[in-house]
């Protein structure tokens, strides 16, 4: 829908060229000429911003503001979870930040057989269980590999959704991925690290997907369907509310 004056909109922060081979073949999310708002140009925390009409996603007038602003990040969760078919599968989500938490909710809505979650924050692990995780484990205090292998009768998981970028979590996740399993990786590692490629991927015949942003605009339509149908409730993800000028305080909370 073309936005009109007065419409209530959300923002897609990836401004693409629509001219390169990726854009012209339906892969605009990996456009090589992408300009990212808040990175390549200012405006991520501006009260007002001028954007291309194509980057404005028109919302229903009655959508709560706190849900509207979550949609772009929710799209990361949807893109990651839907990179594979999680239905009736055993799924591991490593990293329970906001996007990881929402990924759990998407996997639950998509009828995953069982969902396991890992993090180092007790608060986030508790929220993970509320959003649909069957088992949430502290990656520092508990033996994650041992407990998930026990829960899966020694088989491991069918699908790994890696949301943390932490090398230790990546190692644990692939250790638990069964032979022939699939992994979708959204988390960004802090830098190069040692990883047993042969053992974890080649000899397991694993399929690995790198996730970048949201598919434009397929992921947005999927996200809208999940929210408006009630299949996913994002309200538990919103824990605090701040004025725009207090964004630094919000990050520190």
C-alpha positions as CSV (number, residue, x, y, z in Angstrom):
1,X,0.0,0.0,0.0
2,X,1.3,3.4,-0.9
3,X,1.4,5.6,2.2
4,X,-0.7,8.7,2.4
5,X,-0.5,11.8,4.6
6,X,-1.6,10.9,8.1
7,X,-1.0,7.1,7.8
8,X,0.5,5.3,10.8
9,X,3.7,3.7,9.5
10,X,6.7,1.6,10.5
11,X,10.1,1.9,9.0
12,X,12.2,-0.6,7.0
13,X,15.7,0.7,7.7
14,X,17.4,-0.9,4.7
15,X,17.1,1.5,1.8
16,X,17.8,-0.5,-1.4
17,X,18.6,0.6,-4.9
18,X,16.0,-1.5,-6.8
19,X,18.5,-1.6,-9.8
20,X,21.1,-4.2,-9.0
21,X,20.9,-7.9,-9.9
22,X,19.9,-8.8,-6.4
23,X,17.1,-6.4,-6.2
24,X,15.8,-7.3,-9.7
25,X,15.8,-11.0,-8.8
26,X,13.7,-10.7,-5.6
27,X,16.7,-10.6,-3.2
28,X,16.6,-7.0,-2.2
29,X,17.6,-7.9,1.4
30,X,21.1,-8.5,0.1
31,X,21.3,-5.4,-2.2
32,X,24.9,-4.5,-2.5
33,X,24.0,-0.8,-2.6
34,X,22.0,-0.8,0.7
35,X,22.1,2.3,2.8
36,X,21.2,1.6,6.4
37,X,19.4,4.3,8.4
38,X,21.4,4.9,11.6
39,X,24.6,3.5,10.0
40,X,25.1,4.9,6.5
41,X,22.9,7.9,7.2
42,X,21.6,9.6,10.3
43,X,18.1,9.4,11.6
44,X,17.8,6.3,13.7
45,X,16.8,8.3,16.8
46,X,15.4,11.4,15.1
47,X,12.0,12.7,16.0
48,X,11.3,13.2,12.3
49,X,12.9,11.5,9.2
50,X,12.5,11.7,5.5
51,X,12.5,8.3,3.9
52,X,11.5,6.8,0.5
53,X,7.8,5.8,0.3
54,X,8.8,2.2,-0.4
55,X,10.4,2.0,3.1
56,X,7.2,3.1,4.9
57,X,5.1,0.1,6.0
58,X,1.5,1.1,6.6
59,X,0.0,-0.2,9.8
60,X,-3.6,-0.5,11.0
61,X,-4.6,2.6,12.8
62,X,-5.4,0.6,16.0
63,X,-2.0,-1.2,16.2
64,X,-0.3,-0.3,19.6
65,X,2.7,1.9,19.0
66,X,5.0,-0.4,21.0
67,X,4.1,-3.3,18.6
68,X,4.5,-1.2,15.5
69,X,8.1,-0.2,16.4
70,X,9.0,-3.9,17.0
71,X,8.0,-5.1,13.6
72,X,11.4,-4.6,11.9
73,X,13.2,-6.5,14.6
74,X,10.4,-9.1,14.6
75,X,11.1,-9.5,10.9
76,X,14.7,-10.7,11.8
77,X,13.1,-13.4,14.0
78,X,10.6,-14.4,11.3
79,X,13.3,-14.5,8.5
80,X,15.5,-16.7,10.7
81,X,12.8,-19.1,11.9
82,X,11.3,-19.4,8.4
83,X,14.7,-20.1,6.7
84,X,14.0,-23.7,7.5
85,X,10.8,-25.7,8.1
86,X,10.6,-25.8,11.9
87,X,7.2,-27.6,12.0
88,X,7.3,-30.8,14.0
89,X,11.1,-30.3,14.5
90,X,13.3,-30.1,17.5
91,X,14.6,-26.5,17.6
92,X,17.5,-24.9,19.5
93,X,17.6,-21.1,19.9
94,X,21.0,-19.9,21.2
95,X,20.7,-16.3,22.5
96,X,17.6,-14.9,24.1
97,X,17.9,-11.2,23.4
98,X,14.8,-9.5,22.0
99,X,15.1,-11.1,18.6
100,X,16.0,-14.5,20.0
101,X,12.9,-14.3,22.3
102,X,10.7,-13.4,19.3
103,X,12.3,-16.3,17.3
104,X,11.1,-18.7,20.0
105,X,7.6,-17.3,19.6
106,X,7.7,-17.8,15.8
107,X,8.9,-21.3,16.1
108,X,6.1,-22.1,18.6
109,X,3.5,-20.5,16.3
110,X,4.9,-22.7,13.5
111,X,4.3,-25.8,15.5
112,X,7.9,-26.8,16.4
113,X,7.9,-30.2,18.2
114,X,10.1,-28.9,21.0
115,X,12.1,-25.7,21.6
116,X,15.2,-25.4,23.6
117,X,16.8,-22.0,24.5
118,X,20.1,-21.0,25.9
119,X,21.4,-17.7,27.3
120,X,23.3,-16.4,30.3
121,X,20.6,-14.1,31.8
122,X,18.1,-15.7,34.2
123,X,15.6,-12.9,33.3
124,X,15.8,-13.7,29.6
125,X,15.6,-17.4,30.2
126,X,12.4,-16.9,32.2
127,X,10.9,-14.8,29.4
128,X,12.0,-17.5,26.9
129,X,9.8,-20.0,28.7
130,X,6.9,-17.6,28.7
131,X,7.3,-17.2,25.0
132,X,7.2,-20.9,24.2
133,X,10.5,-22.6,25.1
134,X,10.1,-26.0,26.6
135,X,13.5,-26.0,28.2
136,X,15.6,-22.8,28.9
137,X,19.2,-23.4,30.1
138,X,21.9,-21.1,31.5
139,X,24.9,-21.6,29.2
140,X,27.3,-20.7,32.0
141,X,25.8,-22.5,35.0
142,X,24.4,-25.6,33.3
143,X,25.7,-28.3,31.0
144,X,23.8,-27.4,27.9
145,X,25.0,-30.2,25.6
146,X,24.4,-32.9,28.2
147,X,20.9,-31.7,29.2
148,X,19.6,-31.2,25.6
149,X,21.0,-34.5,24.5
150,X,19.2,-36.1,27.4
151,X,16.0,-34.3,26.5
152,X,16.3,-35.5,22.9
153,X,17.1,-39.1,23.6
154,X,20.7,-38.5,22.6
155,X,19.7,-37.4,19.1
156,X,20.3,-33.6,19.3
157,X,18.2,-31.0,17.5
158,X,17.0,-30.9,13.9
159,X,17.4,-27.1,13.6
160,X,19.7,-24.6,15.2
161,X,18.7,-20.9,15.2
162,X,21.8,-19.0,16.3
163,X,20.9,-15.5,17.6
164,X,23.8,-14.6,19.8
165,X,27.0,-14.4,17.8
166,X,28.9,-15.8,20.9
167,X,31.5,-18.3,19.8
168,X,30.8,-20.5,22.8
169,X,27.1,-20.6,21.9
170,X,27.9,-21.3,18.3
171,X,30.1,-24.2,19.4
172,X,27.4,-25.6,21.7
173,X,24.7,-25.2,19.0
174,X,26.6,-27.1,16.3
175,X,27.6,-29.7,18.8
176,X,23.9,-30.4,19.4
177,X,22.9,-30.2,15.7
178,X,22.1,-33.7,14.5
179,X,23.5,-35.2,11.3
180,X,21.6,-33.8,8.4
181,X,20.3,-30.9,10.5
182,X,19.9,-27.3,9.4
183,X,21.2,-24.1,11.0
184,X,20.2,-20.4,10.4
185,X,22.6,-17.9,11.8
186,X,21.6,-14.3,12.6
187,X,24.0,-13.6,15.4
188,X,27.1,-11.6,14.5
189,X,30.4,-12.8,16.1
190,X,32.7,-10.2,17.6
191,X,35.5,-11.4,15.3
192,X,37.3,-14.4,13.8
193,X,37.3,-17.5,16.0
194,X,38.3,-21.2,15.8
195,X,35.6,-23.6,14.7
196,X,35.7,-27.2,13.7
197,X,34.2,-26.9,10.2
198,X,34.7,-30.5,9.2
199,X,33.2,-32.1,12.3
200,X,30.3,-29.7,12.8
201,X,29.2,-29.1,9.1
202,X,30.9,-31.2,6.5
203,X,30.8,-34.6,8.1
204,X,27.3,-33.9,9.5
205,X,26.0,-32.9,6.0
206,X,24.5,-29.9,7.7
207,X,22.8,-27.1,5.8
208,X,23.7,-23.6,7.0
209,X,21.9,-20.4,6.2
210,X,23.3,-16.9,6.8
211,X,20.4,-14.5,7.7
212,X,20.7,-10.8,6.7
213,X,17.9,-8.4,7.5
214,X,14.4,-9.2,6.3
215,X,13.3,-10.4,2.9
216,X,11.8,-7.4,1.2
217,X,8.9,-7.5,1.5
218,X,8.0,-11.1,2.0
219,X,9.1,-11.1,5.6
220,X,7.0,-8.0,6.4
221,X,3.8,-9.7,5.1
222,X,4.6,-12.9,7.1
223,X,5.2,-10.8,10.2
224,X,2.0,-8.9,9.8
225,X,0.1,-12.2,9.4
226,X,1.6,-13.6,12.6
227,X,0.8,-10.6,14.7
228,X,-2.7,-9.7,13.3
229,X,-3.8,-13.4,13.5
230,X,-2.8,-13.6,17.2
231,X,-0.4,-16.4,16.4
232,X,2.4,-14.4,18.0
233,X,1.9,-12.0,21.0
234,X,4.7,-9.5,21.1
235,X,3.5,-7.7,24.2
236,X,5.7,-9.7,26.7
237,X,8.8,-8.5,24.9
238,X,8.0,-4.9,25.8
239,X,9.3,-4.5,29.4
240,X,9.8,-0.8,29.7
241,X,8.7,2.5,28.0
242,X,10.8,5.6,27.6
243,X,10.6,9.0,26.0
244,X,12.6,9.4,22.8
245,X,15.1,11.7,24.4
246,X,15.9,9.0,27.0
247,X,17.1,6.4,24.5
248,X,20.5,6.1,26.1
249,X,18.8,5.3,29.4
250,X,16.7,2.7,27.6
251,X,19.7,1.0,26.2
252,X,21.3,0.9,29.7
253,X,18.2,-0.6,31.3
